[in-house]
Every structure is written in C-alpha cells, then in structure tokens.
Amino acid sequence: MGVLAEQPPRQAAVRERLARTEGRFDACMDGRLLTVVRPAATSALSWRDLERALLEG
C-alpha cells in the first residue's frame, strides 16, 4: 500500500495496463492511494516497476 506523490493522469487505464502484467500482481488506485497485491511466491516489485506498469504509456 502506498500514496502517490501526485494525482495519476486521468488517462491512466489501470485495468488495461493490469492485463499486460500477466497476472504478476493486482492493483487498485483510488485517487492517490495505491494498493497492490501479489502472490507471496513471486519476487517483490519495485516502485519503479509498478509505475512503469500502471502509469506509463
């Protein structure tokens, strides 16, 4: 769980982007609040990995 420094861009289509993560994690964004759940057996994700997957085009 974390709080983003800035409000994510409106065009951040999180559901579409999650489809591209191949099930490595699930995420929910509510405003600046970010909740990420991943299987315990998978390796930890860095904040940069999450940002790249969820917010970058």
LINFEN-V547782 format. One line per field, one symbol per residue. ss: DSSP state (a for helix, b for strand, c for the rest). burial: I if it has 9 or more other ideal C-beta (glycine too) atoms within 8 Angstrom, else O. A space follows every 50 residues. Layout:
ss: ???
burial: ???
This chain:
ss: cbbccccccccccaaaaaaccccccbbbbbccbbbbbcccccccccaaaa aaaaccc
burial: OOOIOOOIOOOIOIOOIIOOIOOOIOIOIOOIIIIIOIOOOOOOIOOOOI IOIIIOO
